[in-house]
Amino acid sequence: MGYEADLAFLFYNPTRVIFGAGSSGDAGVELQNLKCSRALIVTDKYLHEKTGVVKKVEKALGGACAGVFSDVPADSGVHVVDKGAAFGRERGADAIVSVGGGSAIDTAKGIAILLREGGSLLDYQGFQILTRDQTPHISIPTTAGTGSEVTYVAVIKDHEKKQKLLFGDHHIIPNVAILDPKLTLGLPPMLTAATGMDAFSHGLEAVTSAQREPIADALGLHAIRLIKEWLPKAVKNGADLTARGQMLIAATLGGAAFSNAQVGLIHAIAHVVGARHGVHHGTANAIAMPYAMKFNNDTVPDRYALVAHAMGVDVRGQSDEAAGLAAARAILAFNKEVGLPTTFKEVGVPESDLAACAEAAISDGAIVYNAKPVMDPREVLEVLKGAWGGVL
Ligand SMILES: [Fe+2]
């Protein structure tokens, strides 16, 4: 559990986090605190037209709302960010308020760059290349999963290349995150489960990554504890405000953990099957998790034993290796409990594409930080085959 004497790490999270039922009503005050007066709301059509969520935020902003950009799709793209930035510029926006899931918040991060720096999003692909603060950004998540409200990463799809691009920079961490459990009450059970397991995978991969460190450990393991206790309740009864609130907190903890310790093989696989076959990010992580854990277990069994403890799995008297496998099995059972599919076969990934998925995963940015170094696509293929057929 401990670290060697040569441990060195940087933990950075500047986001001001506000939690509470109804706290989205504070958006206007928070905007004033940032010394801004024209906020562009970035959201999706469903939230804007079919729910009252965006209207609530517009009301909270009052005369400081510069306009609503609601063209964010489920998997946002480079062109969406470019279009949103052009709209924001036209409206004279000096700040952004994102309302939605990871896609809306990540789109807003991209728009925040373009409003300050100009150009197209593709000019800024990569890690830590920005040199100054970007457009102020208040994030208001309506799902409890991505943790994007506190992370330094944006994942944006290049639809032409069928590739998910990673943008990582401390300058795109949102200034403020407003966690209002009332805004997640309408999330259907399947999405609640899938986004919840995305948060779980953030905790898990942070605790086991090659860049793991003690502050992220604390955040990641507590995220896992909360999700184990509250996700089944939020899935079963979407109106349970306590469960919704605990899940929002868990997602933010998971986000802060992986924004510092990074993710690994599980996310590399999820990025690829998401980009190539449209598998929901959280569902893909949930499916890949037990099988990637089996692959990593000879390298970080003590870490997976911590996960087993956090999940309340009784591993007394067991070796770390046995406890690590018990954690993988417990996660597989938990996926079933919350009603998620458990194989890539079920979600429509063709068996014939697994080799190409493995090749693509090797060049995904997340794989660099996997607990166990992964160099050979055949290793990823083995994990994918396990997750495709459901053989743990
Ligand atoms: Fe994720």
Residues whose N, C-alpha, C, O or C-beta is under 5 A from the ligand:
A	BS01	LIG	D198
